[in-house]
Amino acid sequence: MKITKIINNNVISSIDEQGREVVIMGRGIGFQRIPNDEVDQKKIEKIFLIQGKDNREQFQALVEKIPYEHIKTANKIISYAKCSLNKKLSDNIYIALTDHISFAVERKKQGMEFHNALLWEIKRFYNHEFLIGKEAVSIIKEQLGVELPEDEAGFIALHIVNAELDTDMQHSIQMTEIIQDVLNIVRYHFHIDLDEKTLAYERFLTHLKFFVQRAVCNQYYQTDDLEFCELIKRKYPEAYCCAEKIRNYMESRVDYKLTEEEIIYLTVHIKRIIDEQE
């Protein structure tokens, strides 16, 4: 491979064997080099294949201005997240999370800390991602010597959620708030405290994550099984009434009109939760 652009002493761009533009990281890989020089294979630490011209340009602009150690640390955290979740993450995480970590580290050095107003919800709704966030905070302390607060584990968790769903931070924050509101509707309708340790609660929470994601992205789920819908509506009238309250809330909050099928699936999950509470 030949160098196509020197981004800084530690980052260059090139074209791989498949003709794709890549960003290559390695200490000193761009030092005293010029375009068309051969890439020093021994200095390659990471090759980034970022899809989309805009994303590549954003990433190149980002790594040009932030410390090399911050990029390495963010990459280590992203690799850990991918391994832990065992799923594909959007390439945008290399931009968003790297930028966030670098900014958080610099803020901390200046004695500035941001409070995460959704920390409680993130811990409960995205527990796996939050645990990755906590490990990320440990990696940052180990690699950069900066100890970030637990709030930052929550922020990092949301960036991971973004990458899982291929959405942005605004949507993830909105989704977290909506999930909390929907759970509160169930609590207040039945005047109960939900047992978060039950299997029914875990299933409902999983359903809500996908349901709210569809709502925020204005996507709909439909089925032709109208007979099943009528059966559930008649069999579980109180749970159906609660689901209708959720429909009214969603219409007012995000202008999302639930289909009858979505109301029925909410009804089934609500009924399961109530049954396990008794």
Summary of the structure (lengths in Angstrom):
residues: 278
radius of gyration: 23.1
end to end distance: 65.7
largest distance: 75.6
contacts: 865
relative contact order: 0.08
helix: 64%
strand: 8%
